[in-house]
């Protein structure tokens, strides 16, 4: 079963819950205050290594692929 991330609008608690895909759209009670909470966009981190072995954070890789470093996507960063 997948893990879904929720954000409580009352106490701003972020929490995860394992639940089936069929019930993923249902609101879930916050474990801190009990307010029914909706799913939120989950964020994750990823680190890759360059051919030289240097660690490259995912946000840098994303910028390189989309041309976010103002080089037109030529991997000049």
N, C-alpha and C positions, 0 to 999 in steps of 0.2 A: 504494500500500500504506500502511496506517496505521502510525503510530509508537506503540509501547507503552512504558510506563515500568516499570522493574523495581527492586526493592530487595533487595540482598544481605543475608541474615540474619547472615553471618559478619563481613564488614568494614563493613557499613552503607553501602556505596556505592550511590547512586541512578544508574541509567543508562537510556538510551533505546535502542530497537532497532526498526528498520523490518522488519516481517515480515508475511506474509500472514495473513488472518483465520483460515484453516484451521489454522495452527500457533500461534495466539496463546495457547493454553492450555498449550503445552509450556514446561517450565522452560528457562531460558537461562543459559549460563555468565557469571558476572561477569567483566568485562574486567580487573579488578584482581587477584582472587584465584582465579578459576576455579570457585567454588562455584555449583551450579545454583540459580538464583533464580526466584522466581515474580513474576508481574505484581503491581503495586500500583496503588492508586487514583491517577490523575493529577490534579494540581492545576493550575489556570491562573488568570490574572488578567485582568481586563477593566476598562476605564475608560470611562465614558460622560460626556456633557456634559449639564448641565441646560439648560432653555430659556434661562437667562441666560448660558450659556457656561461656567459653573463645572464643573470636573472632579469627578465623583462616583465613588469607588471602588466596585467590584462588590459588596463585602461590605455597604456602606451601602445600595445599591440592593436587595439581597436582604432586608435587614432592613426596609426600607420596604414591600416587597411583602408580606412575611409578618407585618407588624405588630410586628417585632422591636424597634422603638423605643418600645414601650408606648403607641402612639397608636391601636391598632386597625386599622392598615393605611391610615390616612387621609393618608399622605404628609406628616405633620407634622414630620418630622425636619429 
